[in-house]
Amino acid sequence: MRDLRDGPARGLHWSLEHATRPLRFLPAMLSITEGSFVGQPFHPLPWHVFTTGSIFGWRKASGRMRFRSAWLETGKGQAKSPLMAAIGLYMTGFYGIPRAKAFAIGQDKNTANVLFKDAVAMCRATTPGHDDGDSMASRGDVLIRGEGDNAWKIEFPEHEALFQALANGEAVSGPKPTLVAADEIHEFKTNTSIELWKEAIAKMPGDALMLLGTNTPASNQIVGTEYSEFYQRVAKGEFDDDEAFSFVARVDKADRETVFDTPEVWTKALPALGVTFPLENIQGRVNTAKQLLSTALSVKRLYFGIPVGSTEFWIAEEAWAAVQGAVDEAKMKGFKCWLSLDLSKKNDLTALSVCWLDDTGHLWVKTFYWTTKVGIEDRARADMAPYDKWAVDPTTCLTAVPGAVIDKTFVAAKVQELCAAHEVEFLAFDPAGMADFIAACEQIGFPVWRYKGPDEPEGAGLKLVSHAQGKLVRFEEKQLTMPRSIERLEDRILEKTITIDASPVTYSCAANACVVSDGQENRAFDKERSRGRIDGMVTIAMAVGAATNEMAASAPATSPWDDPSFSISRLVVSK
């Protein structure tokens, strides 16, 4: 809907004729070959109409198809494969491209044949409106190579076109594909063949499409998970790609815990439910799943789009979303605040968080980010995060600085600015790279000093306090540690006693974050296992940990015997 308004400025338009032509083709030339509607014309389902109309209707200024790839993710039994097969037949024999070539690929021959068998069956089925047995195959409109289920190629003699099934790893010499249809993406072990075929699609001068279909992948199905996450980001507008189409059908996160007992939400993941997919089919699976855990996990994933066992949002996403809001720096003046800093190695992402504590005990957190202008588009593609778009939007608080390496003086200047305007207690820091920050502070004439313990003398300027990043908790020291900081941040979020400035950069960091724990349930963020940059989450946890830390206690603990008003008679022992 946004593209109908904004697309023309980018050379995009939607053509009703191009959108409706394949929708007319399906019931006119193809019959349903399985299920209770066998023999009836292939009338597209509502979700087929939207998907097909979008893929073929959107055009560039040249008239070429806008989309070069399309992702279709629904629950099982929603007629993804028949739709992909029908699109394959349409683009090879009826779209008007001479010598068009379509390929059905899969992890192995069996998965490659899932949609190809549907295409073969449609060619052999009676054409709607024709006498029984009068099919595209019997009339010679197509030639099917191979007998029965062993068919492997469909040829269109009039157009010198073909539709062929290939297993993962099989190749053809100098492919010039009009369509590559890959079903069961969740079964792929590597993405090598998908990427090779995508490159072949990209080189085509005219219309060409990579069509990807899948059920929701499991956590250990890495290829499917990565593609699904990318296309979800495109669908949600978190990553701009005008040539990628996404259709993802899943139940909402709020439905997950009660999905077996709330049939009214099932159509979110099963858009053909009650049309071509009988309600009884899923009711039986749900009844079994209520009794067997192993079945419950597979049913949740395969039918309802719940990514069981996958790297989820590090905390309940609904709770996180509930504490997102606007944090006005001007209104925070006069309140105590704490800073936290996570420096990038070179050019990826540097984060600085500020946490204010107001008179009611509520915390307010805002995070500032830096990256470099050099290579920002490449990093945006690599991280699937639109840094280039965020950097020109002042509300994101992301600054792209000149050069190929982040100049730490930009960060030091922001810290100096915050210290001049607010009641800063100290800055918590990740020890990695901190020497560069201290050098930058010296360069701009901003005094700082490192806190090394209560027995060491204090310095002048801003106090810098080390914050440990791992899972280790040192109980003998009142040290800032990640397990404590994460726990306090979680408590604040769940209690709704914190407001975190709403920024797409921060939300992206939160969505990427992965929390790991040891045998004693000490937890920390793990950058290696996370799905992308998490620097903002690290600094937010550090800032909250600093604001609620025990180091703020002004006086050391004393013995009650040092209190002149204390007497033994005041001791009360209770059961």
N, C-alpha and C positions, 0 to 999 in steps of 0.2 A: 504494500500500500504506500509506503514511503517512496518507493521507486516510481510509482505512477506520478508522484509529485516532483521528485528530485531527479529521476532518471534521465529526462531529456537533456539536462545540463551535462550529463556524462555521455551523451550520445546513445541513450537507450530508449526504446519504445516498445509497446506491447501491441502485437498484431492479432486481431480477432480471427482473421482468416487462417493464419498459420497455426493458431491455437486450436481451432475447431476441426481442421482437416484431419488430423490423426484420430480425433474423437469420433468423427463420422466413419473413418476407415474401420475401426475396431468392430462395430456391430454389422457393418456392411459386408466384410470379407472373412471374419473369423468367428468360430463357434467355441463355446465352452467345452472342454474335453474331459473334465473331472467334476465330481460332486453331484449334488442333486439337480443341477441345472444343465447337465450334459446335453448337448445338441442345440441349446438355445444360443441366439446371437450374443457375442461378447459385448454386452453393454457395460461401459466402464463404471466402476464404483465411484462414489463422490470423491474419495481421496485420489483415485486414478484421474478423475477429471481435473482436479486442482494441479496435481503433479504434471500430467501430460500437457495441460494447457499452459503451465508456467514454462516448462522446458522448451516447448516449440513456439510459444507465443512471444516470448521476450526476444527482441532483436537489437542488433547494433545499428548504427547509422548506415553502414554498408549493406544492411539487409541480412547479414550473417547471423546465425543463432548466437545469442548472448552466452549461453551456458556451455562450457566445455566439460564439466563434470556434474554429476547429480548423485546424491546420497539418499537412499530410501531405507529407513529403519523402522520396522513395525514388529508387533508380535507375530508368532507363527500363524500360518493359515490365512493371511490377509491378502493373498493373491499378488504378492510381489513378483514371484517368478513368472506367472502368466503375463503380467504387464510388461516385464522386461523382455520376454520372448516376443510379445506383440510389437513392441517398439523396434526390436531387431528386424522383424519381418518388414515393418513399415519403412524403415530407413534404407534397407537394402533393395527391396523390390518395388516400392510404391512412392518413395519420397522424391524421386526424380534425379538422383545422382548416378550418372553412367558408371558402370563397373564398380559399384559400391561394395565395400567389404565390411562385414560384421563378424566379430569373434566373441564367443562365449568362453570365458576363462574361469578357472577354479583352482583350488589348492591341489586337487588331483582330478582324474578323469570323471569320477563320480560327481564331484561338486560342479565341474564344468558342464556336465550333462543335465543338471537339475533344470535349468531354464531352457536349454537347447532341446530337451525331450518335449517340453511344452510347445516349442516352436514347430517341431516335427509333427506332433499330434494335431496342431492347428492346420498345418498344410494338408494333412491326410483327412481331416474332418470335412463333412459336407459344408459347402459354402452356404451361408444363410440365403434363403430365397431360391435355392437350386434344388433339383431332384436329389433324392437320397443317393449318396455315393459320388455325387458330382462335387469334386474337391479341386483345390489348386494343383494337387499332385496328379489326380486322374486326368485333368485337362492339359497337363504339360506346362502349366504356368511355372511350376517349380520342378526340379529334378532332385530327388533325395538319394544321396549316396549312402549305402549301407542298409541292411534289412532290419526291420523291427526296432528293438531297443539299441541296436548296434549302429544306427544311423549316425553319421559324423559330419555331414556337410549337406547344406541346402543350396542349390544353384538356381539362379533366375536367368534362363537362357536369353530372353529378350533384351535384358539389360547388362548381360555379362557380369552379373553380381553374384555374391556368395555370402553365406552365413555358416560359420564353421565353429566346432567345439575344440578347444585346446586345453590340455592340462597345464598346470603351473610348470614353467621350465621349457615347455615346447615353444618353438619359435617358427616364424615364417620369414622368408628372405625379403628384406626391404618392405615391411608392412606399411600400407597406407590406409589405415582403418577409418571408416566412416563411423563405426560404433564398436566399442569394446564393452561388453556387459559382463560384470564379475559379480556372481551371486555368492551367498554364504561367506561374506568377507570375514566373519568371526572365526572361520576355520583356517584362514591363511596363517602360515607360520612365519613368513617374511613378506615384506612389501616390495621385494625386488621386481617381480613381474608387473605389479600394479604400476609402479613408477616408470618402468620401461614403456609400458603401453600408454601411460599418460603423456610421456614425451613424444611418442608417435602421434598421438591425438593433437598435441600442441603444434606439431609441424604441418598439419593439414591446412591448406589455404582456405578451404570452404567450411561448410558445416561438418562438425565431428563431435562425438560425445563419448565420454567415459561414464558408464552407468553402473553404480555400485549399490548392491542390495544386501541386507543383513538383518539378523535378529540382534538384539542388544548383546554385545560381547561380554564375556566373563573377564575377571581381572587378569587371568593368565593368558588371555587372548590379546596380546599386546598390539598386534597390527590393527585389529578391529577397534580396540579401545582408542588408539591414537587417532585413527581416521574419524571415529564417531565424535571425539572431543573437538576435533578441528571443525567438522561440519556443524556441530552444535554452536560453536562460537560464531560461525558465520550466520547461522539462523537467528541468534540472539543479538546480532549487531556488534559483537565484541571484536570481530575481526572482519575487515572489509575485503571481499573477493567477489567482484561482479561476475565472475565466470563460474562460480560454484553455487549449485542449488542444493538446498537441504530440506528433507522432510523426515522429521523424527517424531515417532509416536510412542510416548511413554506415559505411564501414570505420573502424577505430580509427586514430589518428595513427601508432601503431607499425607498422601494416600498409602504410603508404603507399609506402615505398620498394620493397617486394618484392611489391606486390599482384598483379602480372601472373604471378608464379611461385608464388603461394600460393592455389590455388582454394578451399581450405578456409575462407577468410575472406570469400569473395564473398557468401555469404548475409547477411552483416551489412548490406549495402546493397541486396541483391536478395532480399527475403523470399519472392518467388514462384519463386525459382530451383529447377528440378527439379520444380515442380508444374504451373504454367501457362506458365512461362518456361523453354524448353529450355536445357540446359547448352550445347548446340552453338551457340546464338545468341551467347553471350558469348565462347565460346572462339574463334570466328572473328574477332570484333572485337579480342580480345587479341592474337591472332597477328599481325594487321595492325599493331596499335599498337606491337608490339615492333620493327617495322621503320621506322615513320614517326613522327617526333616530333609533328607536328601532330595525327595520329590519337591518339597516346598521351595528349596533354593532354585531348582531348575525351572519350576513353573513361574516363580517370580521374575526370573530373568527372561525366559523365552517367550512368555505370554504377556507380561506386564511391563517389560522394559526396565526392571529394577536391576542395576549393575551389581549383582551380589558379589561381595568380596573385593570390589574394586576400590581404588584409592578415592575415598569420598572426601567431601568437605571436612576439614579437620575438626569442626564442631558442628552441631546441628545448624544447618544453613538458615533455617527459619529464625533461630535465635540470633545468629550473626546479622541477618537482614534487619531484625527488629531494633538493633542499636545503631544502625547507620543513620546519620543525620548531618545537619550543618553545624560546623564549629566556627564561630566568629572570633577571631583573635582579639579584636577590639574589646569584646565583652569579657574576655578572660583577664584583662589587666587588673592587677592587685592580688590575684590568686597565686599561690605557690605552684611552681611547675618543675618538671623534670624532663631532661632531654635524653635521647638515646640515638646512637649512630652505628650504622652498618655500612662500611666503605666497600665499594666494588674493587676488584683487582685492577681493572683497567677502564673498561668502557661499558660494562653491562648495566648495572643499576646501583646507585647509592641512595640510601634512605636515611632520613632524619625525622624522628618522631618527637612530638611535644605532648606531654600529659599534664593537664591542669587539674587541680583539686579545688572545687568550689566550697562555699561555706556550708553546703548541705552534705558534703562528703561524696558528691557525684564527680566522676572523672570525665574529662573531655580530651580527646586525642585527635591530633592532626599530624599528617605525615607529608614531608616534602621529598621529592625525588630528583635525581640528576642522571642524565645519560649523555652521550656525545652525539653531535650532529653527523659526524663521519660514520657511515655504515649503519645509520639508524633504520633504513628500509630493510637491509639484510637481516638485522637483529629482529625486526618486527616479524619477518617471515619465519625465521628460525624459531622464535619463541611463541609464534601465533598470538602476538599481542601488538596492537596498532600504536607503537610508541610514536611513530611519525605523526599520527593524528592527535594523540594525547598531548604531544609537546606544544601544539599550537592552540590548545584549549586551556586557558588559565585556571579553570576550575579543577583541573586534574592535579595541579601542583607539581607537574613534571617539567623540568627545565632541560633542554638539550643545549649543552655548552659547546663552544667551538673546539675543534681539534679531534684527535683520535683517542685521547686518554682524558679522563675526567680530571680537570684542574681542581685540586682540593681547596684552593683559595675561595672558590665559589661557595663551598660548603662552610668553610671557616667564617666567611662574611655573613652567611645566614645565621650561624650560631651567635656571632657577635651582635647581629641585629636583634635576635630574640632576647639575648641577655640584657640589652639596653632597654627593651620595652617591657620585660616581664620579670617576675620574681623567681629566677632560676635557682634551684637548690644545687644541682650538679648534673653532669652529663654521664650517662652509662654508655660504655663502649665495648664493642667486640675488639679484643686485643689485636686481631689481624689488621695490619696496615695502619695502626694508630700512630706510628712514628711519622708517617706522611702528613697526617692531619695536624699533629703538633707543630711540625715544620711549617705548614701552611699558616697556622695561627701566628707563629713568630714572624712570618713574612709580612702579614698585614698588621702587625703590632698589637695583637690581641693576646693578653696574658692568660695562660692556663697552667694547671699543675696537676700531677697524678697523685691521687690518694693511695697510700701504701700501707695504711693501718693506723689504729688509734695512737700508737706509740711514736709515730713519725710526725715531725713538725708540719704544720700546714703551710701552703704556699700562697701566692697572690694570684687573683683572677679566678677564672672558672675552675671548679673542682672536677676532675675526671676520675670516674670510678669504673674499674674493670668489671665486666659482666661475663661470667663463664657461659659457654655455649653448649656444652655437652650435657649428658644425663647425670653426671656426678654431682652429688650434693654434699658439701662439706659442713657438717653440723657443728664442728668446733669453731667455725668462723661465721660471722654475720655477713656472709658474702652473697652477692647477687648471683643467682644461678637460674638456668633456664627452667628446670622442673618447677621451682617455686613461682617463677614469673608466669609460666603457662597456666598453672593452677589458679593463680590470682586473677589472671585475665579471664579465664573460663568462668570463675565465680562471678565476676563483674558482669560478664555478658549474660549469663543465665539469670542473674538477679536484676538485670536491666539498670544497673547503677553506673553505666558508662555510655558515652556517646562517641562514636568513631566517625570522623569526618568522611562523608560519602564521596569516594573517588573511585573511578573505574580501575585505576592502577592498584589501589589498595584491595579492591574486591578481587582483582586478578591474582594478587599475591596470596590472598586467603584461599581462593579456589585451588591454587597450585600446591598449597602447603601439605606436607606429610609429617605426621607426628609419630615418632618411634619411642619405645619404652624398654627398660631393662627388667630384670626379674623382680625388682622391688617397686615397679610401676613408676620409676623416675622417667619423665618424658622430656623430649627435646625435639625441635624441628630438624628435619634431615634434608639438607639441600640436594644431596645426591639422589634421593628417592622421590623428591618432589617433581611435579610435572612441568615446572617452569620457575620463574623468578619468585622468590618468597621474601625478599629483603624487607618489604613493608611489614609483613607479619612478625618477622624477627624483632624489628625495632619497636613495634607496638607492644609486644610482650615485654621487652626490656624496659620500656618506659613505664608500663603499669607496674612491673616488678619494682622499679626504682621508686615510684610514688607510694608504694605500699610496703616498702622495705623496713627492716628493723634498724637500719643504720640511722634513721631519722630521729631515733630516741635521743633526746638531748642529754640525759643524765644516765650514768652507768647504774646497773642494779646494785643495791646495797643490802647488807644484812639487816634483818629486823632488830637485832640487838643494838644497832647503831641509832635506832629511833628512841629518843628519851620517853616518848609516850607509850611505848610498847611494854606490856607486862605479860607474864605467863598466864595470868588469869583470863586474858583475852582469847586464848586458844580455845576453839570449839571443835570437839571431835564428834562426828556424826556417823551413823551406820551408812 
